[in-house]
Amino acid sequence: MKIAIVTGASSGLGAEFVRTLAAKYGHRLDEIWAIARRKDRLESLKSEITACTVRPMAMDLSSPDSFSQLSLLLKNAHADLRILVNNAGYCSCGRFDTMEPDRMLSMIRLNVTALTMVSRCCLPHMRKGSFMILTCSVSSFVPVIGQAVYSATKAYVRFLGQALHAEMKQKGVNVLTLCPGNMNTEMNRKGTADEKAGRLPYLNLKTITAKSLERAAAGKGFYTPGWFYKGYRVVSKLLPQALLLMKATDGMF
């Protein structure tokens, strides 16, 4: 069975990835597995897509049991996994010394542990010509004040993605690390962001998903959408991180 998998598929970027996959790859796939906690959202997404079969899968990827569950589903389906969009993630802002420990652990479990283990569960079912997209963030370029844990988890994703891109070449499986900036999603609703973040450009979800899939299929390993955020990536490489952190503290970024 030829399938694609999208995690964090109940809303925002994940839901848009499901729509774009159905439109662009639906004729090549038997099913798209849409994974998230909120089954009602997944069912609603399924009802709007007619280009191919969307299979809603309600899973809490912050639970270790979900990884064995996913592995078993893939095995029983004799899955030929053509595309994995490893997108599930969580962001909580605030000072490190006052943030609730549960919020920190939620970010680590979902952004690091779940993304790692979903990748591990899926790779044995991917073959030459398959590709994977790991949703990272521009917050991975420089440590972010007020997002210490989140930016640290995304730095992990960036390093993992770049290493897997190199490791999986011999197998013929491509791994693309996607590093977007502001998006109008539940995590960062336009008009409700903090003062500094709200001044930064918001990206178009349809454009991001279409170009990410196109680049991943073409064998690219890294994608930062939007000229502003591409520039930020360049600056983060050229200037010392200590200087960028100081400027962020002064409110210049």
C-alpha positions as CSV (number, residue, x, y, z in Angstrom):
1,M,0.0,0.0,0.0
2,K,1.5,3.3,-1.1
3,I,0.9,5.9,1.7
4,A,1.9,9.3,3.0
5,I,1.9,10.3,6.7
6,V,1.4,13.7,8.2
7,T,1.8,14.3,11.9
8,G,0.2,17.3,13.6
9,A,-2.4,17.1,10.9
10,S,-5.4,18.5,12.8
11,S,-4.8,22.1,12.0
12,G,-2.4,24.8,10.7
13,L,0.6,23.7,8.7
14,G,-0.1,19.9,9.1
15,A,-3.6,20.2,7.8
16,E,-2.4,22.2,4.9
17,F,0.2,19.6,4.1
18,V,-2.6,17.0,3.9
19,R,-4.5,19.2,1.5
20,T,-1.5,19.8,-0.7
21,L,-0.5,16.2,-0.7
22,A,-4.0,15.2,-1.8
23,A,-4.0,17.7,-4.6
24,K,-0.5,17.0,-5.9
25,Y,0.2,13.3,-5.0
26,G,-3.3,11.9,-4.4
27,H,-3.3,10.0,-7.8
28,R,-0.1,8.2,-6.7
29,L,-1.2,7.3,-3.2
30,D,-3.6,4.7,-1.8
31,E,-4.0,6.6,1.5
32,I,-2.8,9.6,3.5
33,W,-2.5,8.9,7.2
34,A,-3.4,12.0,9.1
35,I,-2.1,11.8,12.7
36,A,-3.0,14.1,15.6
37,R,-4.8,14.0,19.0
38,R,-8.0,15.6,17.9
39,K,-10.1,13.0,16.0
40,D,-12.9,15.4,15.3
41,R,-10.6,17.8,13.5
42,L,-9.1,14.9,11.5
43,E,-12.6,13.7,10.5
44,S,-13.5,17.2,9.4
45,L,-10.3,17.3,7.3
46,K,-11.1,14.0,5.7
47,S,-14.6,15.1,4.7
48,E,-13.2,18.1,2.7
49,I,-10.8,16.0,0.6
50,T,-11.9,14.0,-2.4
51,A,-8.7,13.6,-4.4
52,C,-7.6,10.6,-2.4
53,T,-8.4,8.6,0.8
54,V,-7.5,10.3,4.0
55,R,-7.3,7.9,7.0
56,P,-7.7,9.8,10.3
57,M,-5.5,8.4,13.1
58,A,-6.1,9.8,16.6
59,M,-2.7,9.4,18.4
60,D,-1.0,11.3,21.2
61,L,2.6,11.3,20.1
62,S,3.7,12.6,23.5
63,S,3.0,9.0,24.7
64,P,5.7,6.4,24.1
65,D,2.9,3.8,23.4
66,S,2.1,5.7,20.2
67,F,5.4,4.6,18.6
68,S,4.8,0.9,18.9
69,Q,1.2,1.5,17.8
70,L,2.4,3.3,14.6
71,S,5.0,0.6,13.9
72,L,2.4,-2.1,14.1
73,L,0.0,-0.2,11.8
74,L,2.8,0.2,9.2
75,K,3.7,-3.5,9.4
76,N,0.1,-4.7,9.1
77,A,-0.5,-2.4,6.2
78,H,2.6,-3.7,4.4
79,A,3.2,0.1,4.0
80,D,5.2,1.5,1.1
81,L,5.7,4.9,2.7
82,R,6.4,7.4,0.0
83,I,6.2,10.6,2.0
84,L,6.5,11.4,5.7
85,V,5.8,14.9,6.9
86,N,7.0,14.9,10.5
87,N,5.3,18.1,11.6
88,A,3.8,17.6,15.1
89,G,5.2,20.3,17.5
90,Y,4.5,22.5,20.4
91,C,5.6,26.0,21.4
92,S,5.3,27.6,24.8
93,C,6.8,31.0,25.5
94,G,8.0,32.4,28.8
95,R,11.0,32.8,31.1
96,F,12.8,29.6,31.8
97,D,12.9,30.1,35.6
98,T,9.1,30.7,35.9
99,M,7.8,28.3,33.2
100,E,5.8,25.3,34.4
101,P,7.9,22.1,34.2
102,D,5.0,20.3,32.5
103,R,5.1,22.8,29.6
104,M,8.8,22.3,29.2
105,L,8.4,18.5,29.1
106,S,5.6,18.8,26.6
107,M,7.8,20.6,24.2
108,I,10.7,18.1,24.7
109,R,8.4,15.1,24.3
110,L,6.7,16.3,21.2
111,N,9.4,18.3,19.4
112,V,12.3,16.0,20.2
113,T,11.2,12.5,21.3
114,A,8.2,12.1,19.1
115,L,9.8,13.5,16.0
116,T,12.8,11.3,16.5
117,M,10.9,8.1,17.2
118,V,8.3,8.7,14.4
119,S,11.2,9.0,12.0
120,R,12.7,5.8,13.3
121,C,9.5,3.9,13.0
122,C,8.9,5.1,9.5
123,L,12.3,4.8,7.8
124,P,12.3,1.0,7.5
125,H,9.2,1.4,5.4
126,M,10.7,4.0,3.0
127,R,12.6,3.1,-0.1
128,K,14.5,4.7,-2.9
129,G,12.5,7.8,-4.1
130,S,10.7,8.3,-0.8
131,F,11.2,11.5,1.1
132,M,10.7,12.9,4.6
133,I,10.1,16.5,5.7
134,L,11.0,17.5,9.3
135,T,9.3,20.7,10.4
136,C,11.9,22.8,12.2
137,S,11.9,26.6,12.8
138,V,13.9,29.8,12.2
139,S,14.1,29.7,16.1
140,S,16.7,27.0,15.6
141,F,19.2,29.5,14.0
142,V,19.9,31.5,17.2
143,P,18.8,30.9,20.8
144,V,15.6,32.8,21.4
145,I,15.1,34.8,24.7
146,G,11.6,33.8,26.0
147,Q,11.7,30.6,24.0
148,A,14.8,28.9,25.5
149,V,13.4,25.4,25.5
150,Y,11.5,25.7,22.2
151,S,14.5,27.1,20.3
152,A,16.7,24.4,21.9
153,T,14.3,21.6,20.7
154,K,14.3,23.1,17.2
155,A,18.1,23.2,17.1
156,Y,18.0,19.5,17.8
157,V,15.6,19.0,14.9
158,R,17.9,21.0,12.6
159,F,20.9,18.9,13.5
160,L,19.0,15.7,13.2
161,G,17.6,16.6,9.8
162,Q,20.9,17.6,8.4
163,A,22.5,14.4,9.6
164,L,19.7,12.2,8.3
165,H,19.9,14.0,4.9
166,A,23.5,12.8,4.6
167,E,22.9,9.3,6.1
168,M,19.9,8.4,4.0
169,K,21.5,9.3,0.6
170,Q,22.8,5.8,0.2
171,K,19.3,4.4,0.7
172,G,17.9,6.9,-1.8
173,V,15.6,8.5,0.8
174,N,15.7,12.3,1.0
175,V,15.3,14.2,4.2
176,L,14.4,17.9,4.0
177,T,14.5,20.2,7.1
178,L,11.9,22.9,6.8
179,C,12.6,26.1,8.8
180,P,9.6,28.5,8.6
181,G,9.1,31.8,10.4
182,N,5.8,33.3,11.4
183,M,2.7,31.4,10.2
184,N,-0.9,32.3,10.9
185,T,-1.8,29.1,12.9
186,E,-3.2,28.2,16.3
187,M,0.3,28.3,17.7
188,N,0.9,31.9,16.5
189,R,-2.3,33.5,15.4
190,K,-1.9,36.7,13.5
191,G,-2.8,39.7,15.7
192,T,-2.2,37.9,18.9
193,A,1.6,37.4,18.8
194,D,3.9,39.4,21.1
195,E,4.9,42.9,20.0
196,K,8.2,41.9,18.4
197,A,7.2,38.7,16.8
198,G,4.0,40.3,15.4
199,R,6.0,42.7,13.4
200,L,7.7,40.0,11.4
201,P,6.3,38.7,8.1
202,Y,3.7,36.0,8.1
203,L,4.1,33.2,5.5
204,N,1.5,31.6,3.2
205,L,0.8,28.0,4.3
206,K,-0.2,26.9,0.8
207,T,3.1,28.2,-0.6
208,I,5.2,26.6,2.1
209,T,3.6,23.2,1.7
210,A,3.8,23.2,-2.1
211,K,7.4,24.3,-2.2
212,S,8.5,22.1,0.6
213,L,7.1,19.0,-1.2
214,E,8.6,20.1,-4.5
215,R,12.1,20.6,-2.9
216,A,12.0,17.4,-0.9
217,A,11.1,15.5,-4.1
218,A,14.0,17.1,-5.9
219,G,16.5,16.0,-3.2
220,K,17.0,19.3,-1.4
221,G,18.1,19.1,2.2
222,F,17.1,22.5,3.7
223,Y,14.4,25.0,3.1
224,T,13.8,28.4,4.7
225,P,10.7,30.1,3.2
226,G,10.5,33.8,2.6
227,W,13.3,36.3,1.8
228,F,13.2,37.9,5.2
229,Y,13.8,34.6,7.0
230,K,16.4,33.5,4.4
231,G,18.2,36.8,5.3
232,Y,17.9,36.0,8.9
233,R,19.5,32.6,8.4
234,V,22.5,34.3,6.6
235,V,22.9,36.8,9.4
236,S,22.8,34.1,12.0
237,K,25.8,32.5,10.3
238,L,27.8,35.6,9.8
239,L,27.3,37.4,13.2
240,P,28.3,35.9,16.6
241,Q,25.4,34.5,18.4
242,A,26.3,36.4,21.6
243,L,25.8,39.6,19.6
244,L,22.5,38.5,18.2
245,L,21.3,37.5,21.7
246,M,22.3,40.9,23.0
247,K,20.4,42.7,20.2
248,A,17.4,40.6,21.0
249,T,17.5,41.6,24.6
250,D,17.7,45.2,23.6
251,G,14.5,44.7,21.5
252,M,16.2,45.2,18.1
253,F,15.0,41.8,16.8
